[in-house]
Amino acid sequence: MIRCNLSKILGEKRIKVAELARETGVNKNTIHRLYNETATRIDIEVIEKLCCFLEVGIGELFEIISE
């Protein structure tokens, strides 16, 4: 299973979903799905935009956990 750490990262950096959407141009619904870990797929461009804006690596944003 892949876990998305977006909610943790946004909390640490005190960034709101609306601000992230506005600054990156990523759809707010896409960010909400990642934040709530309900997304089933994500575009590579979205991952790149989020990582660049948040200044994190892909391994920090996503991690594989064993079930």
N, CA, C and O atoms as a GROMACS GRO file, in nm:
protein
  268
    1MET      N    1   0.085  -0.118   0.000
    1MET     CA    2   0.000   0.000   0.000
    1MET      C    3   0.090   0.124   0.000
    1MET      O    4   0.194   0.127   0.065
    2ILE      N    5   0.048   0.225  -0.072
    2ILE     CA    6   0.122   0.351  -0.078
    2ILE      C    7   0.051   0.453   0.010
    2ILE      O    8  -0.070   0.474  -0.002
    3ARG      N    9   0.126   0.515   0.097
    3ARG     CA   10   0.072   0.618   0.187
    3ARG      C   11   0.118   0.754   0.136
    3ARG      O   12   0.234   0.772   0.098
    4CYS      N   13   0.026   0.849   0.135
    4CYS     CA   14   0.057   0.986   0.096
    4CYS      C   15   0.071   1.069   0.223
    4CYS      O   16  -0.020   1.071   0.307
    5ASN      N   17   0.182   1.136   0.238
    5ASN     CA   18   0.210   1.215   0.358
    5ASN      C   19   0.176   1.363   0.339
    5ASN      O   20   0.230   1.448   0.411
    6LEU      N   21   0.090   1.394   0.245
    6LEU     CA   22   0.058   1.534   0.216
    6LEU      C   23  -0.002   1.605   0.337
    6LEU      O   24   0.036   1.719   0.366
    7SER      N   25  -0.092   1.542   0.408
    7SER     CA   26  -0.155   1.609   0.523
    7SER      C   27  -0.050   1.641   0.629
    7SER      O   28  -0.054   1.748   0.689
    8LYS      N   29   0.041   1.551   0.653
    8LYS     CA   30   0.148   1.571   0.751
    8LYS      C   31   0.238   1.687   0.708
    8LYS      O   32   0.272   1.774   0.788
    9ILE      N   33   0.277   1.688   0.582
    9ILE     CA   34   0.367   1.791   0.530
    9ILE      C   35   0.300   1.928   0.535
    9ILE      O   36   0.362   2.027   0.576
   10LEU      N   37   0.173   1.934   0.493
   10LEU     CA   38   0.103   2.062   0.497
   10LEU      C   39   0.089   2.113   0.640
   10LEU      O   40   0.101   2.233   0.665
   11GLY      N   41   0.063   2.023   0.734
   11GLY     CA   42   0.053   2.062   0.874
   11GLY      C   43   0.184   2.117   0.927
   11GLY      O   44   0.186   2.219   0.996
   12GLU      N   45   0.292   2.051   0.894
   12GLU     CA   46   0.424   2.096   0.940
   12GLU      C   47   0.462   2.232   0.882
   12GLU      O   48   0.523   2.314   0.949
   13LYS      N   49   0.424   2.254   0.756
   13LYS     CA   50   0.460   2.379   0.689
   13LYS      C   51   0.352   2.486   0.704
   13LYS      O   52   0.367   2.598   0.656
   14ARG      N   53   0.242   2.449   0.770
   14ARG     CA   54   0.128   2.540   0.792
   14ARG      C   55   0.077   2.600   0.661
   14ARG      O   56   0.060   2.721   0.646
   15ILE      N   57   0.053   2.509   0.567
   15ILE     CA   58   0.000   2.548   0.436
   15ILE      C   59  -0.139   2.488   0.422
   15ILE      O   60  -0.160   2.371   0.455
   16LYS      N   61  -0.233   2.566   0.375
   16LYS     CA   62  -0.370   2.519   0.356
   16LYS      C   63  -0.387   2.461   0.216
   16LYS      O   64  -0.313   2.496   0.124
   17VAL      N   65  -0.484   2.374   0.202
   17VAL     CA   66  -0.511   2.310   0.074
   17VAL      C   67  -0.540   2.415  -0.033
   17VAL      O   68  -0.491   2.404  -0.146
   18ALA      N   69  -0.619   2.517   0.002
   18ALA     CA   70  -0.654   2.621  -0.095
   18ALA      C   71  -0.529   2.696  -0.142
   18ALA      O   72  -0.517   2.729  -0.260
   19GLU      N   73  -0.437   2.723  -0.050
   19GLU     CA   74  -0.313   2.792  -0.086
   19GLU      C   75  -0.228   2.705  -0.178
   19GLU      O   76  -0.171   2.753  -0.276
   20LEU      N   77  -0.219   2.577  -0.145
   20LEU     CA   78  -0.142   2.484  -0.228
   20LEU      C   79  -0.200   2.477  -0.369
   20LEU      O   80  -0.126   2.478  -0.467
   21ALA      N   81  -0.332   2.470  -0.379
   21ALA     CA   82  -0.397   2.465  -0.509
   21ALA      C   83  -0.371   2.592  -0.589
   21ALA      O   84  -0.340   2.586  -0.708
   22ARG      N   85  -0.382   2.705  -0.523
   22ARG     CA   86  -0.361   2.834  -0.590
   22ARG      C   87  -0.216   2.849  -0.639
   22ARG      O   88  -0.193   2.894  -0.751
   23GLU      N   89  -0.122   2.813  -0.556
   23GLU     CA   90   0.020   2.832  -0.588
   23GLU      C   91   0.072   2.733  -0.693
   23GLU      O   92   0.161   2.767  -0.771
   24THR      N   93   0.017   2.612  -0.694
   24THR     CA   94   0.067   2.509  -0.786
   24THR      C   95  -0.017   2.495  -0.913
   24THR      O   96   0.031   2.442  -1.014
   25GLY      N   97  -0.141   2.542  -0.908
   25GLY     CA   98  -0.230   2.525  -1.022
   25GLY      C   99  -0.293   2.386  -1.027
   25GLY      O  100  -0.358   2.350  -1.126
   26VAL      N  101  -0.273   2.308  -0.922
   26VAL     CA  102  -0.332   2.174  -0.914
   26VAL      C  103  -0.475   2.187  -0.864
   26VAL      O  104  -0.503   2.264  -0.772
   27ASN      N  105  -0.566   2.113  -0.925
   27ASN     CA  106  -0.707   2.116  -0.888
   27ASN      C  107  -0.724   2.087  -0.739
   27ASN      O  108  -0.661   1.996  -0.685
   28LYS      N  109  -0.809   2.165  -0.673
   28LYS     CA  110  -0.831   2.150  -0.529
   28LYS      C  111  -0.884   2.010  -0.495
   28LYS      O  112  -0.849   1.954  -0.392
   29ASN      N  113  -0.970   1.956  -0.581
   29ASN     CA  114  -1.024   1.821  -0.555
   29ASN      C  115  -0.915   1.715  -0.559
   29ASN      O  116  -0.919   1.620  -0.482
   30THR      N  117  -0.819   1.731  -0.649
   30THR     CA  118  -0.706   1.638  -0.656
   30THR      C  119  -0.626   1.644  -0.527
   30THR      O  120  -0.588   1.540  -0.472
   31ILE      N  121  -0.601   1.764  -0.479
   31ILE     CA  122  -0.526   1.780  -0.354
   31ILE      C  123  -0.604   1.721  -0.237
   31ILE      O  124  -0.545   1.656  -0.151
   32HIS      N  125  -0.735   1.742  -0.232
   32HIS     CA  126  -0.818   1.684  -0.125
   32HIS      C  127  -0.811   1.531  -0.126
   32HIS      O  128  -0.803   1.469  -0.021
   33ARG      N  129  -0.814   1.472  -0.246
   33ARG     CA  130  -0.806   1.326  -0.253
   33ARG      C  131  -0.672   1.276  -0.203
   33ARG      O  132  -0.666   1.172  -0.137
   34LEU      N  133  -0.565   1.346  -0.233
   34LEU     CA  134  -0.433   1.308  -0.182
   34LEU      C  135  -0.426   1.330  -0.032
   34LEU      O  136  -0.375   1.246   0.041
   35TYR      N  137  -0.477   1.442   0.013
   35TYR     CA  138  -0.476   1.478   0.155
   35TYR      C  139  -0.550   1.372   0.239
   35TYR      O  140  -0.504   1.334   0.346
   36ASN      N  141  -0.664   1.326   0.186
   36ASN     CA  142  -0.746   1.227   0.257
   36ASN      C  143  -0.709   1.083   0.222
   36ASN      O  144  -0.772   0.989   0.270
   37GLU      N  145  -0.608   1.067   0.138
   37GLU     CA  146  -0.560   0.936   0.093
   37GLU      C  147  -0.669   0.852   0.028
   37GLU      O  148  -0.680   0.732   0.053
   38THR      N  149  -0.750   0.917  -0.056
   38THR     CA  150  -0.854   0.846  -0.130
   38THR      C  151  -0.825   0.842  -0.280
   38THR      O  152  -0.901   0.784  -0.357
   39ALA      N  153  -0.714   0.904  -0.322
   39ALA     CA  154  -0.678   0.907  -0.464
   39ALA      C  155  -0.638   0.766  -0.509
   39ALA      O  156  -0.569   0.694  -0.438
   40THR      N  157  -0.682   0.729  -0.629
   40THR     CA  158  -0.646   0.599  -0.684
   40THR      C  159  -0.541   0.610  -0.793
   40THR      O  160  -0.477   0.511  -0.828
   41ARG      N  161  -0.522   0.730  -0.845
   41ARG     CA  162  -0.417   0.755  -0.944
   41ARG      C  163  -0.382   0.903  -0.940
   41ARG      O  164  -0.462   0.987  -0.900
   42ILE      N  165  -0.260   0.932  -0.984
   42ILE     CA  166  -0.215   1.071  -0.984
   42ILE      C  167  -0.120   1.092  -1.102
   42ILE      O  168  -0.040   1.006  -1.135
   43ASP      N  169  -0.131   1.206  -1.162
   43ASP     CA  170  -0.049   1.241  -1.278
   43ASP      C  171   0.092   1.277  -1.232
   43ASP      O  172   0.110   1.339  -1.128
   44ILE      N  173   0.190   1.238  -1.309
   44ILE     CA  174   0.330   1.265  -1.275
   44ILE      C  175   0.356   1.416  -1.265
   44ILE      O  176   0.434   1.460  -1.181
   45GLU      N  177   0.291   1.494  -1.349
   45GLU     CA  178   0.308   1.640  -1.344
   45GLU      C  179   0.261   1.696  -1.211
   45GLU      O  180   0.319   1.791  -1.158
   46VAL      N  181   0.154   1.638  -1.156
   46VAL     CA  182   0.102   1.683  -1.026
   46VAL      C  183   0.203   1.652  -0.917
   46VAL      O  184   0.230   1.736  -0.830
   47ILE      N  185   0.260   1.533  -0.920
   47ILE     CA  186   0.362   1.495  -0.822
   47ILE      C  187   0.478   1.593  -0.828
   47ILE      O  188   0.527   1.638  -0.725
   48GLU      N  189   0.522   1.624  -0.950
   48GLU     CA  190   0.634   1.717  -0.967
   48GLU      C  191   0.602   1.855  -0.910
   48GLU      O  192   0.684   1.913  -0.839
   49LYS      N  193   0.484   1.907  -0.940
   49LYS     CA  194   0.444   2.039  -0.891
   49LYS      C  195   0.440   2.042  -0.738
   49LYS      O  196   0.488   2.136  -0.675
   50LEU      N  197   0.381   1.938  -0.679
   50LEU     CA  198   0.371   1.933  -0.533
   50LEU      C  199   0.509   1.924  -0.468
   50LEU      O  200   0.537   1.996  -0.372
   51CYS      N  201   0.593   1.836  -0.520
   51CYS     CA  202   0.728   1.820  -0.463
   51CYS      C  203   0.809   1.948  -0.475
   51CYS      O  204   0.878   1.986  -0.380
   52CYS      N  205   0.802   2.014  -0.589
   52CYS     CA  206   0.878   2.137  -0.609
   52CYS      C  207   0.829   2.248  -0.516
   52CYS      O  208   0.910   2.316  -0.453
   53PHE      N  209   0.699   2.266  -0.507
   53PHE     CA  210   0.646   2.372  -0.422
   53PHE      C  211   0.674   2.345  -0.274
   53PHE      O  212   0.712   2.436  -0.200
   54LEU      N  213   0.655   2.221  -0.232
   54LEU     CA  214   0.674   2.186  -0.091
   54LEU      C  215   0.820   2.162  -0.055
   54LEU      O  216   0.854   2.146   0.062
   55GLU      N  217   0.905   2.158  -0.156
   55GLU     CA  218   1.048   2.134  -0.138
   55GLU      C  219   1.073   2.002  -0.065
   55GLU      O  220   1.147   1.995   0.034
   56VAL      N  221   1.009   1.896  -0.117
   56VAL     CA  222   1.027   1.760  -0.063
   56VAL      C  223   1.054   1.666  -0.179
   56VAL      O  224   1.023   1.696  -0.294
   57GLY      N  225   1.112   1.552  -0.148
   57GLY     CA  226   1.133   1.450  -0.248
   57GLY      C  227   1.011   1.360  -0.261
   57GLY      O  228   0.922   1.362  -0.176
   58ILE      N  229   1.008   1.283  -0.366
   58ILE     CA  230   0.896   1.192  -0.387
   58ILE      C  231   0.885   1.093  -0.271
   58ILE      O  232   0.775   1.057  -0.229
   59GLY      N  233   0.999   1.049  -0.219
   59GLY     CA  234   1.001   0.955  -0.107
   59GLY      C  235   0.949   1.014   0.022
   59GLY      O  236   0.908   0.941   0.112
   60GLU      N  237   0.949   1.145   0.032
   60GLU     CA  238   0.892   1.211   0.150
   60GLU      C  239   0.742   1.228   0.134
   60GLU      O  240   0.667   1.220   0.231
   61LEU      N  241   0.698   1.251   0.010
   61LEU     CA  242   0.556   1.270  -0.017
   61LEU      C  243   0.481   1.137  -0.015
   61LEU      O  244   0.369   1.129   0.035
   62PHE      N  245   0.544   1.033  -0.070
   62PHE     CA  246   0.481   0.901  -0.075
   62PHE      C  247   0.574   0.799  -0.013
   62PHE      O  248   0.696   0.810  -0.024
   63GLU      N  249   0.516   0.699   0.051
   63GLU     CA  250   0.596   0.589   0.104
   63GLU      C  251   0.517   0.459   0.090
   63GLU      O  252   0.394   0.460   0.095
   64ILE      N  253   0.588   0.351   0.073
   64ILE     CA  254   0.525   0.220   0.063
   64ILE      C  255   0.526   0.158   0.203
   64ILE      O  256   0.630   0.149   0.268
   65ILE      N  257   0.409   0.114   0.246
   65ILE     CA  258   0.399   0.048   0.376
   65ILE      C  259   0.348  -0.094   0.353
   65ILE      O  260   0.265  -0.118   0.266
   66SER      N  261   0.398  -0.186   0.433
   66SER     CA  262   0.353  -0.324   0.419
   66SER      C  263   0.223  -0.341   0.497
   66SER      O  264   0.203  -0.280   0.602
   67GLU      N  265   0.139  -0.424   0.444
   67GLU     CA  266   0.008  -0.444   0.507
   67GLU      C  267   0.012  -0.558   0.606
   67GLU      O  268  -0.089  -0.590   0.668
   0.00000   0.00000   0.00000
